[in-house]
Amino acid sequence: MAYDKGLAQIMRDDLCDVIGISVKKLFGGLAFMYAGHMVCGIHKDGAMFRVGKDQEAEAKAIEGAGDMMFTGRKMGGLIDVTDEAFVDDNRRALCMGMALLHAQSLPPKS
């Protein structure tokens, strides 16, 4: 599995106080889940956040955030962030906040 373990640790640290977070291997990387819904993840090229379609435009306005592409297709409701944006605590916190808000708004999966 090819992903940056340092980026994964930053996400773990950011989410350590959130009750209900689990980690799942997904798409060759790691996905951080809340009640069965993806919040964010680490993939071979960096990090992504599932902010939901309603918050996607707002999230992409954050410097270093853009469309999440998978197998050549844009993934609606997800954003990809540059390494520079990810290591910036403020920008990452904005993305993480939107992603958590989205996941917490969804009914738990069984």
MOPAC internal coordinates of N, CA, C and O (Angstrom, degrees):
PM7 1SCF
backbone

  N    0.0000 0     0.00 0     0.00 0    0    0    0
  C    1.4545 1     0.00 0     0.00 0    1    0    0
  C    1.5269 1   107.24 1     0.00 0    2    1    0
  O    1.2310 1   120.55 1   -60.15 1    3    2    1
  N    1.3257 1   116.55 1   119.85 1    3    2    1
  C    1.4606 1   121.24 1  -175.14 1    5    3    2
  C    1.5279 1   110.81 1  -103.20 1    6    5    3
  O    1.2310 1   120.53 1   -80.63 1    7    6    5
  N    1.3183 1   116.60 1    99.37 1    7    6    5
  C    1.4558 1   122.02 1   173.77 1    9    7    6
  C    1.5191 1   107.35 1  -151.80 1   10    9    7
  O    1.2310 1   120.47 1   -19.49 1   11   10    9
  N    1.2996 1   116.70 1   160.51 1   11   10    9
  C    1.4579 1   122.50 1  -177.73 1   13   11   10
  C    1.5299 1   109.40 1   -78.60 1   14   13   11
  O    1.2310 1   120.68 1   -67.76 1   15   14   13
  N    1.3199 1   116.31 1   112.24 1   15   14   13
  C    1.4612 1   120.86 1  -178.48 1   17   15   14
  C    1.5296 1   111.89 1   -67.17 1   18   17   15
  O    1.2310 1   120.26 1   153.65 1   19   18   17
  N    1.3348 1   117.12 1   -26.35 1   19   18   17
  C    1.4568 1   120.46 1   176.11 1   21   19   18
  C    1.5236 1   111.55 1   -67.19 1   22   21   19
  O    1.2310 1   120.17 1   138.12 1   23   22   21
  N    1.3416 1   117.28 1   -41.88 1   23   22   21
  C    1.4599 1   120.91 1   176.60 1   25   23   22
  C    1.5289 1   110.12 1   -64.88 1   26   25   23
  O    1.2310 1   120.73 1   140.85 1   27   26   25
  N    1.3260 1   116.21 1   -39.15 1   27   26   25
  C    1.4677 1   119.86 1   178.63 1   29   27   26
  C    1.5251 1   110.49 1   -62.25 1   30   29   27
  O    1.2310 1   120.13 1   140.83 1   31   30   29
  N    1.3288 1   117.36 1   -39.17 1   31   30   29
  C    1.4623 1   120.22 1   179.99 1   33   31   30
  C    1.5281 1   111.25 1   -67.23 1   34   33   31
  O    1.2310 1   120.52 1   143.63 1   35   34   33
  N    1.3284 1   116.61 1   -36.37 1   35   34   33
  C    1.4696 1   119.73 1   177.08 1   37   35   34
  C    1.5270 1   109.24 1   -61.43 1   38   37   35
  O    1.2310 1   120.25 1   136.16 1   39   38   37
  N    1.3340 1   117.13 1   -43.84 1   39   38   37
  C    1.4627 1   119.81 1   178.40 1   41   39   38
  C    1.5225 1   111.11 1   -64.05 1   42   41   39
  O    1.2310 1   120.71 1   137.12 1   43   42   41
  N    1.3256 1   116.24 1   -42.88 1   43   42   41
  C    1.4704 1   119.29 1   177.85 1   45   43   42
  C    1.5287 1   110.15 1   -57.28 1   46   45   43
  O    1.2310 1   120.98 1   134.14 1   47   46   45
  N    1.3249 1   115.72 1   -45.86 1   47   46   45
  C    1.4683 1   120.28 1  -179.49 1   49   47   46
  C    1.5303 1   111.16 1   -62.61 1   50   49   47
  O    1.2310 1   120.50 1   138.10 1   51   50   49
  N    1.3411 1   116.65 1   -41.90 1   51   50   49
  C    1.4714 1   120.72 1   179.62 1   53   51   50
  C    1.5268 1   111.80 1   -62.35 1   54   53   51
  O    1.2310 1   120.51 1   147.02 1   55   54   53
  N    1.3174 1   116.63 1   -32.98 1   55   54   53
  C    1.4647 1   121.26 1  -173.44 1   57   55   54
  C    1.5196 1   114.08 1  -102.64 1   58   57   55
  O    1.2310 1   119.91 1  -176.28 1   59   58   57
  N    1.3254 1   117.77 1     3.72 1   59   58   57
  C    1.4744 1   120.23 1  -172.97 1   61   59   58
  C    1.5236 1   113.40 1   -61.81 1   62   61   59
  O    1.2310 1   119.39 1   153.17 1   63   62   61
  N    1.3151 1   118.77 1   -26.83 1   63   62   61
  C    1.4643 1   121.05 1  -178.80 1   65   63   62
  C    1.5228 1   113.61 1   -94.94 1   66   65   63
  O    1.2310 1   120.09 1  -179.24 1   67   66   65
  N    1.3280 1   117.43 1     0.76 1   67   66   65
  C    1.4693 1   121.04 1  -179.49 1   69   67   66
  C    1.5270 1   108.24 1   -90.86 1   70   69   67
  O    1.2310 1   120.81 1   -64.90 1   71   70   69
  N    1.3270 1   116.05 1   115.10 1   71   70   69
  C    1.4616 1   121.02 1   179.77 1   73   71   70
  C    1.5276 1   108.95 1   -71.40 1   74   73   71
  O    1.2310 1   121.12 1   -45.87 1   75   74   73
  N    1.3263 1   115.45 1   134.13 1   75   74   73
  C    1.4590 1   120.32 1   176.64 1   77   75   74
  C    1.5158 1   114.63 1    99.86 1   78   77   75
  O    1.2310 1   119.56 1  -174.74 1   79   78   77
  N    1.3302 1   118.45 1     5.26 1   79   78   77
  C    1.4670 1   121.29 1   178.65 1   81   79   78
  C    1.5286 1   109.43 1   -84.10 1   82   81   79
  O    1.2310 1   120.93 1   -44.47 1   83   82   81
  N    1.3124 1   115.83 1   135.53 1   83   82   81
  C    1.4593 1   122.03 1   172.96 1   85   83   82
  C    1.5251 1   107.88 1  -130.59 1   86   85   83
  O    1.2310 1   121.19 1   -16.25 1   87   86   85
  N    1.3187 1   115.32 1   163.75 1   87   86   85
  C    1.4662 1   120.97 1  -179.16 1   89   87   86
  C    1.5231 1   107.80 1  -119.61 1   90   89   87
  O    1.2310 1   121.24 1   -44.12 1   91   90   89
  N    1.3290 1   115.23 1   135.88 1   91   90   89
  C    1.4631 1   121.27 1  -176.94 1   93   91   90
  C    1.5247 1   108.98 1  -135.68 1   94   93   91
  O    1.2310 1   120.31 1   -41.52 1   95   94   93
  N    1.3287 1   117.01 1   138.48 1   95   94   93
  C    1.4546 1   120.76 1   173.13 1   97   95   94
  C    1.5162 1   107.66 1   -71.82 1   98   97   95
  O    1.2310 1   120.64 1   -51.71 1   99   98   97
  N    1.3375 1   116.38 1   128.29 1   99   98   97
  C    1.4567 1   120.31 1  -175.71 1  101   99   98
  C    1.5227 1   109.68 1  -154.28 1  102  101   99
  O    1.2310 1   119.92 1   -45.22 1  103  102  101
  N    1.3059 1   117.77 1   134.78 1  103  102  101
  C    1.4669 1   123.87 1   175.99 1  105  103  102
  C    1.5251 1   112.62 1    53.43 1  106  105  103
  O    1.2310 1   119.32 1  -144.33 1  107  106  105
  N    1.3150 1   118.90 1    35.67 1  107  106  105
  C    1.4534 1   121.81 1   179.25 1  109  107  106
  C    1.5087 1   113.46 1    76.51 1  110  109  107
  O    1.2310 1   120.18 1  -166.62 1  111  110  109
  N    1.3149 1   117.27 1    13.38 1  111  110  109
  C    1.4575 1   121.82 1   179.05 1  113  111  110
  C    1.5111 1   110.00 1  -142.59 1  114  113  111
  O    1.2310 1   120.91 1    30.64 1  115  114  113
  N    1.3167 1   115.86 1  -149.36 1  115  114  113
  C    1.4564 1   121.62 1   178.46 1  117  115  114
  C    1.5132 1   109.90 1  -122.61 1  118  117  115
  O    1.2310 1   120.84 1   -38.94 1  119  118  117
  N    1.3205 1   116.00 1   141.06 1  119  118  117
  C    1.4570 1   121.46 1   174.46 1  121  119  118
  C    1.5221 1   107.76 1  -119.54 1  122  121  119
  O    1.2310 1   120.80 1   -44.22 1  123  122  121
  N    1.3100 1   116.08 1   135.78 1  123  122  121
  C    1.4524 1   122.63 1   176.69 1  125  123  122
  C    1.5204 1   106.42 1  -101.08 1  126  125  123
  O    1.2310 1   121.15 1   -56.82 1  127  126  125
  N    1.3285 1   115.40 1   123.18 1  127  126  125
  C    1.4574 1   122.33 1  -169.89 1  129  127  126
  C    1.5310 1   110.67 1  -114.56 1  130  129  127
  O    1.2310 1   121.55 1   -32.62 1  131  130  129
  N    1.3342 1   114.63 1   147.38 1  131  130  129
  C    1.4570 1   121.32 1   172.24 1  133  131  130
  C    1.5274 1   107.44 1  -126.77 1  134  133  131
  O    1.2310 1   120.37 1   -61.18 1  135  134  133
  N    1.3239 1   116.90 1   118.82 1  135  134  133
  C    1.4661 1   122.23 1  -179.59 1  137  135  134
  C    1.5292 1   111.79 1    51.42 1  138  137  135
  O    1.2310 1   120.79 1  -144.13 1  139  138  137
  N    1.3336 1   116.10 1    35.87 1  139  138  137
  C    1.4518 1   121.31 1   177.70 1  141  139  138
  C    1.5127 1   115.81 1    88.08 1  142  141  139
  O    1.2310 1   120.02 1   179.76 1  143  142  141
  N    1.3266 1   117.56 1    -0.24 1  143  142  141
  C    1.4658 1   122.22 1  -179.54 1  145  143  142
  C    1.5286 1   110.07 1  -110.60 1  146  145  143
  O    1.2310 1   120.56 1   -44.06 1  147  146  145
  N    1.3296 1   116.53 1   135.94 1  147  146  145
  C    1.4559 1   120.02 1   178.90 1  149  147  146
  C    1.5248 1   110.63 1   -66.60 1  150  149  147
  O    1.2310 1   121.02 1   -46.79 1  151  150  149
  N    1.3230 1   115.65 1   133.21 1  151  150  149
  C    1.4630 1   123.30 1   174.76 1  153  151  150
  C    1.5257 1   109.07 1  -100.09 1  154  153  151
  O    1.2310 1   121.29 1   129.57 1  155  154  153
  N    1.3347 1   115.14 1   -50.43 1  155  154  153
  C    1.4557 1   120.73 1  -176.48 1  157  155  154
  C    1.5192 1   108.56 1  -159.31 1  158  157  155
  O    1.2310 1   121.02 1    -5.00 1  159  158  157
  N    1.3123 1   115.66 1   175.00 1  159  158  157
  C    1.4495 1   118.66 1   179.85 1  161  159  158
  C    1.5108 1   113.33 1  -165.58 1  162  161  159
  O    1.2310 1   122.21 1   -12.91 1  163  162  161
  N    1.3062 1   113.38 1   167.09 1  163  162  161
  C    1.4623 1   123.09 1   176.42 1  165  163  162
  C    1.5258 1   106.71 1  -117.99 1  166  165  163
  O    1.2310 1   120.70 1   -49.12 1  167  166  165
  N    1.3187 1   116.26 1   130.88 1  167  166  165
  C    1.4599 1   120.91 1   176.51 1  169  167  166
  C    1.5186 1   108.02 1  -127.63 1  170  169  167
  O    1.2310 1   120.02 1    -1.25 1  171  170  169
  N    1.3041 1   117.57 1   178.75 1  171  170  169
  C    1.4653 1   120.34 1  -173.03 1  173  171  170
  C    1.5255 1   113.30 1   -61.08 1  174  173  171
  O    1.2310 1   120.04 1   156.44 1  175  174  173
  N    1.3270 1   117.52 1   -23.56 1  175  174  173
  C    1.4627 1   119.98 1  -178.05 1  177  175  174
  C    1.5251 1   113.62 1  -104.22 1  178  177  175
  O    1.2310 1   119.38 1  -176.65 1  179  178  177
  N    1.3347 1   118.79 1     3.35 1  179  178  177
  C    1.4530 1   119.60 1   178.83 1  181  179  178
  C    1.5103 1   113.38 1   145.18 1  182  181  179
  O    1.2310 1   121.21 1    44.11 1  183  182  181
  N    1.3357 1   115.30 1  -135.89 1  183  182  181
  C    1.4602 1   120.62 1  -173.59 1  185  183  182
  C    1.5215 1   111.31 1  -129.38 1  186  185  183
  O    1.2310 1   121.42 1   -24.69 1  187  186  185
  N    1.3430 1   114.89 1   155.31 1  187  186  185
  C    1.4561 1   121.05 1   179.14 1  189  187  186
  C    1.5231 1   108.81 1  -140.72 1  190  189  187
  O    1.2310 1   121.51 1   -22.23 1  191  190  189
  N    1.3267 1   114.71 1   157.77 1  191  190  189
  C    1.4589 1   121.73 1   178.03 1  193  191  190
  C    1.5233 1   108.27 1  -134.70 1  194  193  191
  O    1.2310 1   120.62 1   -42.16 1  195  194  193
  N    1.3260 1   116.42 1   137.84 1  195  194  193
  C    1.4687 1   121.04 1   175.70 1  197  195  194
  C    1.5268 1   107.19 1   -95.98 1  198  197  195
  O    1.2310 1   120.96 1   -83.59 1  199  198  197
  N    1.3028 1   115.76 1    96.41 1  199  198  197
  C    1.4645 1   121.69 1  -175.59 1  201  199  198
  C    1.5239 1   112.50 1   -94.56 1  202  201  199
  O    1.2310 1   120.08 1   168.92 1  203  202  201
  N    1.3091 1   117.45 1   -11.08 1  203  202  201
  C    1.4584 1   121.58 1  -177.43 1  205  203  202
  C    1.5185 1   111.12 1    86.48 1  206  205  203
  O    1.2310 1   121.04 1   -26.62 1  207  206  205
  N    1.3061 1   115.62 1   153.38 1  207  206  205
  C    1.4665 1   120.38 1  -176.21 1  209  207  206
  C    1.5250 1   112.32 1   -64.88 1  210  209  207
  O    1.2310 1   120.01 1   148.15 1  211  210  209
  N    1.3412 1   117.60 1   -31.85 1  211  210  209
  C    1.4662 1   120.35 1  -179.07 1  213  211  210
  C    1.5267 1   112.50 1   -66.71 1  214  213  211
  O    1.2310 1   120.07 1   151.07 1  215  214  213
  N    1.3178 1   117.48 1   -28.93 1  215  214  213
  C    1.4676 1   121.40 1  -178.02 1  217  215  214
  C    1.5303 1   113.28 1  -105.86 1  218  217  215
  O    1.2310 1   120.52 1  -177.25 1  219  218  217
  N    1.3290 1   116.61 1     2.75 1  219  218  217
  C    1.4653 1   120.71 1  -173.59 1  221  219  218
  C    1.5212 1   112.65 1   -60.01 1  222  221  219
  O    1.2310 1   119.33 1   132.65 1  223  222  221
  N    1.3253 1   118.87 1   -47.35 1  223  222  221
  C    1.4687 1   121.32 1  -178.58 1  225  223  222
  C    1.5242 1   110.68 1   -62.94 1  226  225  223
  O    1.2310 1   120.54 1   137.26 1  227  226  225
  N    1.3243 1   116.57 1   -42.74 1  227  226  225
  C    1.4690 1   120.80 1   178.44 1  229  227  226
  C    1.5294 1   110.68 1   -62.15 1  230  229  227
  O    1.2310 1   120.60 1   138.22 1  231  230  229
  N    1.3228 1   116.46 1   -41.78 1  231  230  229
  C    1.4590 1   120.92 1  -179.78 1  233  231  230
  C    1.5324 1   111.20 1   -66.68 1  234  233  231
  O    1.2310 1   120.56 1   139.28 1  235  234  233
  N    1.3308 1   116.53 1   -40.72 1  235  234  233
  C    1.4743 1   119.41 1  -179.27 1  237  235  234
  C    1.5245 1   112.09 1   -70.00 1  238  237  235
  O    1.2310 1   119.91 1   165.93 1  239  238  237
  N    1.3310 1   117.78 1   -14.07 1  239  238  237
  C    1.4666 1   121.18 1   175.88 1  241  239  238
  C    1.5236 1   111.53 1   -75.94 1  242  241  239
  O    1.2310 1   119.97 1   167.09 1  243  242  241
  N    1.3233 1   117.67 1   -12.91 1  243  242  241
  C    1.4633 1   122.04 1   177.06 1  245  243  242
  C    1.5237 1   107.62 1   -73.52 1  246  245  243
  O    1.2310 1   120.85 1   -50.61 1  247  246  245
  N    1.3213 1   115.98 1   129.39 1  247  246  245
  C    1.4633 1   120.12 1  -178.60 1  249  247  246
  C    1.5259 1   110.26 1   -56.99 1  250  249  247
  O    1.2310 1   120.83 1   -53.64 1  251  250  249
  N    1.3239 1   116.02 1   126.36 1  251  250  249
  C    1.4618 1   122.11 1   179.39 1  253  251  250
  C    1.5127 1   114.02 1    95.11 1  254  253  251
  O    1.2310 1   119.99 1   178.65 1  255  254  253
  N    1.3310 1   117.62 1    -1.35 1  255  254  253
  C    1.4688 1   121.14 1   178.23 1  257  255  254
  C    1.5212 1   109.08 1  -103.83 1  258  257  255
  O    1.2310 1   120.73 1   -35.06 1  259  258  257
  N    1.3220 1   116.21 1   144.94 1  259  258  257
  C    1.4583 1   120.21 1   179.68 1  261  259  258
  C    1.5147 1   110.94 1  -157.05 1  262  261  259
  O    1.2310 1   121.22 1    10.06 1  263  262  261
  N    1.3087 1   115.27 1  -169.94 1  263  262  261
  C    1.4647 1   121.33 1  -179.11 1  265  263  262
  C    1.5241 1   110.58 1   -62.78 1  266  265  263
  O    1.2310 1   120.86 1   -38.96 1  267  266  265
  N    1.3051 1   115.97 1   141.04 1  267  266  265
  C    1.4638 1   122.29 1   172.50 1  269  267  266
  C    1.5150 1   107.01 1   -91.36 1  270  269  267
  O    1.2310 1   120.84 1   -61.06 1  271  270  269
  N    1.3203 1   115.99 1   118.94 1  271  270  269
  C    1.4541 1   121.78 1  -179.71 1  273  271  270
  C    1.5234 1   109.04 1  -107.96 1  274  273  271
  O    1.2310 1   120.67 1   -42.91 1  275  274  273
  N    1.3288 1   116.33 1   137.09 1  275  274  273
  C    1.4542 1   121.87 1   177.32 1  277  275  274
  C    1.5186 1   107.14 1  -138.34 1  278  277  275
  O    1.2310 1   120.87 1   -56.00 1  279  278  277
  N    1.3136 1   115.94 1   124.00 1  279  278  277
  C    1.4728 1   123.50 1  -175.89 1  281  279  278
  C    1.5287 1   111.61 1    48.88 1  282  281  279
  O    1.2310 1   121.02 1  -138.81 1  283  282  281
  N    1.3428 1   115.66 1    41.19 1  283  282  281
  C    1.4493 1   120.99 1   176.05 1  285  283  282
  C    1.5191 1   115.38 1    81.16 1  286  285  283
  O    1.2310 1   119.86 1  -176.51 1  287  286  285
  N    1.3311 1   117.87 1     3.49 1  287  286  285
  C    1.4640 1   121.21 1  -179.24 1  289  287  286
  C    1.5186 1   110.63 1  -117.95 1  290  289  287
  O    1.2310 1   121.31 1   -37.32 1  291  290  289
  N    1.3236 1   115.11 1   142.68 1  291  290  289
  C    1.4551 1   120.84 1   176.24 1  293  291  290
  C    1.5218 1   108.91 1   -72.10 1  294  293  291
  O    1.2310 1   120.73 1   -46.55 1  295  294  293
  N    1.3154 1   116.22 1   133.45 1  295  294  293
  C    1.4581 1   122.21 1   179.33 1  297  295  294
  C    1.5258 1   108.19 1   -99.83 1  298  297  295
  O    1.2310 1   120.10 1   -72.12 1  299  298  297
  N    1.3173 1   117.41 1   107.88 1  299  298  297
  C    1.4543 1   122.40 1  -178.58 1  301  299  298
  C    1.5201 1   111.85 1   -62.55 1  302  301  299
  O    1.2310 1   120.98 1   -42.28 1  303  302  301
  N    1.3217 1   115.74 1   137.72 1  303  302  301
  C    1.4544 1   121.05 1   177.44 1  305  303  302
  C    1.5147 1   114.33 1    85.30 1  306  305  303
  O    1.2310 1   120.40 1   175.91 1  307  306  305
  N    1.3312 1   116.85 1    -4.09 1  307  306  305
  C    1.4603 1   121.05 1   178.64 1  309  307  306
  C    1.5223 1   109.33 1  -117.34 1  310  309  307
  O    1.2310 1   121.18 1   -34.40 1  311  310  309
  N    1.3275 1   115.36 1   145.60 1  311  310  309
  C    1.4579 1   120.07 1   173.84 1  313  311  310
  C    1.5189 1   109.17 1  -123.42 1  314  313  311
  O    1.2310 1   121.28 1   -28.78 1  315  314  313
  N    1.3013 1   115.15 1   151.22 1  315  314  313
  C    1.4505 1   123.48 1   174.26 1  317  315  314
  C    1.5228 1   106.37 1  -107.02 1  318  317  315
  O    1.2310 1   119.84 1   -36.51 1  319  318  317
  N    1.3112 1   117.91 1   143.49 1  319  318  317
  C    1.4609 1   120.20 1   178.43 1  321  319  318
  C    1.5194 1   110.00 1  -123.91 1  322  321  319
  O    1.2310 1   121.24 1   -33.89 1  323  322  321
  N    1.3182 1   115.22 1   146.11 1  323  322  321
  C    1.4562 1   120.72 1   176.80 1  325  323  322
  C    1.5258 1   109.09 1   -69.23 1  326  325  323
  O    1.2310 1   120.87 1   -18.69 1  327  326  325
  N    1.3162 1   115.95 1   161.31 1  327  326  325
  C    1.4654 1   119.96 1   175.85 1  329  327  326
  C    1.5256 1   110.74 1   -58.66 1  330  329  327
  O    1.2310 1   120.64 1   140.98 1  331  330  329
  N    1.3308 1   116.37 1   -39.02 1  331  330  329
  C    1.4661 1   121.05 1   179.90 1  333  331  330
  C    1.5321 1   110.84 1   -62.00 1  334  333  331
  O    1.2310 1   120.44 1   136.81 1  335  334  333
  N    1.3237 1   116.76 1   -43.19 1  335  334  333
  C    1.4669 1   120.28 1   178.36 1  337  335  334
  C    1.5239 1   110.45 1   -68.27 1  338  337  335
  O    1.2310 1   120.28 1   142.67 1  339  338  337
  N    1.3151 1   117.07 1   -37.33 1  339  338  337
  C    1.4565 1   120.48 1  -177.29 1  341  339  338
  C    1.5216 1   112.04 1   -66.42 1  342  341  339
  O    1.2310 1   120.10 1   138.85 1  343  342  341
  N    1.3106 1   117.42 1   -41.15 1  343  342  341
  C    1.4722 1   119.25 1  -177.56 1  345  343  342
  C    1.5208 1   112.35 1   -80.29 1  346  345  343
  O    1.2310 1   119.98 1   171.32 1  347  346  345
  N    1.3323 1   117.64 1    -8.68 1  347  346  345
  C    1.4663 1   121.18 1   174.61 1  349  347  346
  C    1.5374 1   107.04 1   -80.59 1  350  349  347
  O    1.2310 1   120.57 1   -67.32 1  351  350  349
  N    1.3233 1   116.51 1   112.68 1  351  350  349
  C    1.4677 1   120.95 1  -174.53 1  353  351  350
  C    1.5268 1   112.78 1   -55.52 1  354  353  351
  O    1.2310 1   120.01 1   139.42 1  355  354  353
  N    1.3249 1   117.58 1   -40.58 1  355  354  353
  C    1.4674 1   120.60 1  -177.35 1  357  355  354
  C    1.5217 1   111.99 1   -68.33 1  358  357  355
  O    1.2310 1   120.48 1   133.41 1  359  358  357
  N    1.3281 1   116.69 1   -46.59 1  359  358  357
  C    1.4671 1   119.55 1  -179.50 1  361  359  358
  C    1.5267 1   111.15 1   -66.23 1  362  361  359
  O    1.2310 1   120.80 1   138.40 1  363  362  361
  N    1.3454 1   116.08 1   -41.60 1  363  362  361
  C    1.4624 1   119.37 1   178.94 1  365  363  362
  C    1.5302 1   110.07 1   -64.05 1  366  365  363
  O    1.2310 1   120.05 1   140.22 1  367  366  365
  N    1.3296 1   117.51 1   -39.78 1  367  366  365
  C    1.4750 1   120.93 1   179.43 1  369  367  366
  C    1.5287 1   111.12 1   -63.16 1  370  369  367
  O    1.2310 1   119.88 1   141.85 1  371  370  369
  N    1.3227 1   117.84 1   -38.15 1  371  370  369
  C    1.4676 1   120.41 1   176.96 1  373  371  370
  C    1.5227 1   110.64 1   -62.78 1  374  373  371
  O    1.2310 1   120.78 1   132.87 1  375  374  373
  N    1.3226 1   116.11 1   -47.13 1  375  374  373
  C    1.4767 1   120.52 1   179.84 1  377  375  374
  C    1.5215 1   110.72 1   -63.96 1  378  377  375
  O    1.2310 1   120.69 1   135.46 1  379  378  377
  N    1.3284 1   116.29 1   -44.54 1  379  378  377
  C    1.4630 1   120.72 1  -178.80 1  381  379  378
  C    1.5312 1   110.34 1   -63.83 1  382  381  379
  O    1.2310 1   120.35 1   139.16 1  383  382  381
  N    1.3189 1   116.94 1   -40.84 1  383  382  381
  C    1.4567 1   120.58 1   179.11 1  385  383  382
  C    1.5168 1   111.84 1   -61.10 1  386  385  383
  O    1.2310 1   120.39 1   135.47 1  387  386  385
  N    1.3281 1   116.86 1   -44.53 1  387  386  385
  C    1.4604 1   120.03 1   178.23 1  389  387  386
  C    1.5275 1   111.36 1   -65.13 1  390  389  387
  O    1.2310 1   120.79 1   139.74 1  391  390  389
  N    1.3370 1   116.10 1   -40.26 1  391  390  389
  C    1.4634 1   120.17 1  -179.07 1  393  391  390
  C    1.5341 1   111.07 1   -66.77 1  394  393  391
  O    1.2310 1   120.11 1   137.72 1  395  394  393
  N    1.3238 1   117.39 1   -42.28 1  395  394  393
  C    1.4698 1   120.17 1   178.05 1  397  395  394
  C    1.5211 1   111.14 1   -65.47 1  398  397  395
  O    1.2310 1   120.69 1   136.88 1  399  398  397
  N    1.3188 1   116.28 1   -43.12 1  399  398  397
  C    1.4613 1   120.69 1   178.73 1  401  399  398
  C    1.5291 1   110.23 1   -58.08 1  402  401  399
  O    1.2310 1   120.82 1   136.28 1  403  402  401
  N    1.3271 1   116.04 1   -43.72 1  403  402  401
  C    1.4666 1   119.91 1   179.22 1  405  403  402
  C    1.5324 1   110.79 1   -62.84 1  406  405  403
  O    1.2310 1   120.38 1   129.30 1  407  406  405
  N    1.3364 1   116.87 1   -50.70 1  407  406  405
  C    1.4703 1   120.00 1  -177.96 1  409  407  406
  C    1.5256 1   111.36 1   -61.38 1  410  409  407
  O    1.2310 1   120.27 1   140.59 1  411  410  409
  N    1.3160 1   117.09 1   -39.41 1  411  410  409
  C    1.4670 1   120.99 1  -178.91 1  413  411  410
  C    1.5205 1   112.56 1   -71.33 1  414  413  411
  O    1.2310 1   120.34 1   162.57 1  415  414  413
  N    1.3190 1   116.96 1   -17.43 1  415  414  413
  C    1.4712 1   120.45 1   178.82 1  417  415  414
  C    1.5216 1   112.45 1   -82.93 1  418  417  415
  O    1.2310 1   120.08 1   169.75 1  419  418  417
  N    1.3180 1   117.45 1   -10.25 1  419  418  417
  C    1.4688 1   122.39 1  -176.77 1  421  419  418
  C    1.5160 1   110.83 1   -95.60 1  422  421  419
  O    1.2310 1   120.06 1   -31.72 1  423  422  421
  N    1.3259 1   117.49 1   148.28 1  423  422  421
  C    1.4732 1   119.53 1   177.36 1  425  423  422
  C    1.5319 1   109.73 1   -67.19 1  426  425  423
  O    1.2310 1   120.06 1   -37.20 1  427  426  425
  N    1.3292 1   117.48 1   142.80 1  427  426  425
  C    1.4662 1   119.55 1  -179.65 1  429  427  426
  C    1.5240 1   111.00 1   -59.80 1  430  429  427
  O    1.2310 1   121.58 1   -35.99 1  431  430  429
  N    1.3362 1   114.59 1   144.01 1  431  430  429
  C    1.4680 1   119.84 1   173.68 1  433  431  430
  C    1.5202 1   107.58 1   -87.04 1  434  433  431
  O    1.2310 1   120.56 1   -33.39 1  435  434  433
  N    1.3125 1   116.53 1   146.61 1  435  434  433
  C    1.4659 1   119.13 1  -179.83 1  437  435  434
  C    1.5039 1   111.72 1   -88.97 1  438  437  435
  O    1.2310 1   120.10 1   180.00 1  439  438  437

